[in-house]
Every structure is written in structure tokens, then in C-alpha cells.
Amino acid sequence: MRKISKLADLCWEGLTLQHVSDKEVVIPYQLFLILTFIFELFLSFLFIFSFFIFKSFGYKPNFQYYISGGILILMLIMTGSAGTVLLLPKKQ
């Protein structure tokens, strides 16, 4: 269990660039995270819109549709939390 916890900590440090301070790396990564978050918001809008369209026409989506919605929510949470950690000033 410790190895999985250590691996998760290393992944989080990599996603949030905790040991990188070079502006040539950090600024493009911030732009990438912002664009990723905007794209995920667009996908969320499409998911919600398609849900209402499906309901209005009486179509019942399959299980994969709902799984993709859950994955989209997890991606939004991950991108949002990594973005807030990256954009907030670091405490030293």
C-alpha cells in the first residue's frame, strides 16, 4: 500500500510541477491546463445537451454513455485541482 501511495504522490508532484521553477516550462504548461479545462467544459456542455436531447426524443442511452460522463467528471476534478495548485502562489 505504501508503494501505491508513493506512486500517487510522485504523479501528483509531476502533474503540479512542484519541483520545476523554469518559466519556459511552467507557462506553457499553465496554458495547456487552461485550454484543457476549457475543452472539458465544452465536453460537459455537450454531454448535458445530449442528455436533454435524448430525454426529449425518448432515447435511452447505453451504459457506456454514463461511464463516459463519470470519466468526464473525474477529468474535470483532476484538471481543476492541478490547475489551482499550479496557479496559486507557492508557500516556501
N, C-alpha and C positions, 0 to 999 in steps of 0.2 A: 504494500500500500504506500510505503514511503517513496518508492521509485515512481509511482504514478503521480504522487503529489509533487515530487521534484520535477518531473517532466512537465506537469501543468504549470508550475512556477516558471520554468525556463521558457515555455511557449508564451506565457503572458509577458515576460520580460522582453521577448523578441517582438511581440505584437505592439508593445507600447514604447519600444526603443529606449528602455531605461538606461542603457549603457552607451548610447550614441548621442553625441552633442554636436556633431558636424552639421552645419546649416545646409550643406549641399545634399545631405541625405534626409534631414528632418522635414524640410519644407516640401519637397515633392511627395513625401510620404503623407504629410498632412493634407495636401491637395488630393492625393489618391483616396484617403479616408473620407474626405468631404464628398467627393464625387461618388464614391461607393455608397455612402449614406443616402445621397440624393437619388441614386438609381434604385436602392432598396425601397425608398419611399414611393417611387414610381411603381415598382412591382407590387407594393402593398395596395396602392390605389387600384391597380388592375385586378388584383385578387378580390378586393371588396366589390368593385364594379361588376366583375364576372359573377360573383356570388349573388348580387341582386338581379342580374340578368337571368341567371339560372333559375332563381326563385320565381321570377315573373313569367317565365315560359314553362314552368313545371318540370324542368330537367333536374334530375338528381345526380350530382357529381359522384365519381367513384372515390375510393379510399385514398388513392394517390393524390387527388386534389387537396384533401385535408392534410395529408402528410406534408405536401409542399407548403401549405400555409404555416404549419408548425415550424418547418425549417426556415421559412422566411422570417418568422418572429424571432427565432434564435439568432439568425444572422443580424437582424436589426439590433438586438440586445448586445451582441458581441461588438459590432461596429460602433454603436453608440458609447459603450463603456470604454473601448480602446480610444476612441476619439476624445472623450472627455479627459481621460488620463493624459493623453498626449498634448492636448491644448491647454490644460491647466498648468500654472507655473510649478516647477519642481521645488520641493522643500529640501533644503540642504542642511 
